[in-house]
Amino acid sequence: MSSKVFWGSPRQTQLDHKETLPAKLDLILEKLNLRERVKGHRVAIKMHLGINVGYSMVHPVFVRRVAQAVKEGGGRPFVTDLPHSVADAYTRGYTAETLGCPLYPSTGIDEKWYIVHPYDYRNVKEFHIGGAIEEATFLIDLAHVKGHPACSFGAVIKNLALGCMDGQTRSAMHDVSHYEPYFFKDKCPDEATRVAIRESCPYGAIVDDKEDPDSLHLHYFKCNQCMRCQEVANGALAIKRSNFMAFSEVNNLAAKLVLDTFEPGNAVFINLATHMTPVCDCFGFTGLPVLPDAGIFGSDDIVATEMATLDALAKTSIIEENLPGMMEIVTREGHPWQWIHGPYKDPYEQLELAEQIGLGSREYELIDVLPVKEPDFKQIAYIQAAPSS
């Protein structure tokens, strides 16, 4: 069944604040009936607050409007993220004063506040969901869209999947790509071949295994499947799509476990697709955007939100001159995020898998909350100077 996704374009007709993204966010919140739904609820606004000197996350202006809408509806909002991001969030402009609500670490100050959810997937046997998430009764998943080296794309699904877990769980989730063997000693005839495989990667994605010096370790987040290593590996190193997609699949599972802690209908999802950098906000810095701004997307369906966002971005191309010097275009097939992170990191396949486990629907109806119109040049188009006192 098709889900409604409400969209605010980054474009505007007139030079009027009522046509900007914060105003369109207000319209999306109205379409989602947020105020009517949050009365009496403890509302977790799950964000990625970034680290270090990042500045391209969701701006406090947007967060404050969401928090204000919750309060107007009789809800009690708080912003939450991982402890280390909350601890110095004030250095990036996130405070209770700027946001209009408190900030709490999702798993407690020392990551000891969580609930164990057993689930067996590859090397992961249980997921530890933060206590702040467990105690909330309504969820607003407010995500910044960006590239991600481990799965090509990060937004509302990944915002929940990793940002609601403790460090032990996050570490295990990042290791799922290593569950299936990919280096085979019996096919590596000598040390010279192993060194040749390691040195064939221009990104340093292949290194000696620290636990076994005669073996190799593949950093999946660095690998863009350029396949240079395959020219010398002779079958000793396997670059398997399933190992790359495992990280996307475990993110789906984690996000579903988080959402299962909320009553049906007690979650909304918002993607802000602006200043989209090639890597995650957890890298702690902001570079040039590599895709044009696509606006803001909101829905009750997490998969439909991601699908609508991806489809909008698929109509554009990577801004190649904005890529960091150490990144390259490895393919021009598939989604633009795959151009730089590799064909085996397929965001559309992630959503197909997400739909299969009941996380949501890929079918959606996109509703523009404020369509761009032909400009009326007779309207006052410029801010008038304030009268002198």
ABEGO torsion letter per residue (X at the ends): XBBBBBBBBABBABBBAAABAAAAAAAAAAAAGAAAAABGBBBBBBBBAEBEABAABBBAAAAAAAAAAAAAAGBBBBBBBBAAAAAAAAAAGBBAAAAGBBBBBAAEAAGABBBBBBBBBEABABBBBBAAAAABABBBBBBBBBBBAAAGBBBAAAAAAAAABBAAAAAAAAAAAAABBABBAAABABAAAAAAAAAABAAGABBBBAABAABBBBBAAABAGAGAAAAAAGGABBBBAAAAAAAAAAAAAAAAAAAAABBBGABBBBBBBBGBBABBAAAGBBBBBABBBAEBBBBABAAAAAAAAAAAAAABBBBAAABBAABBBABABEBAAAAAAEAABBAAAAAAAAAAAGAEBABBBBBBABBBBBBBAABBABBBBBBBX
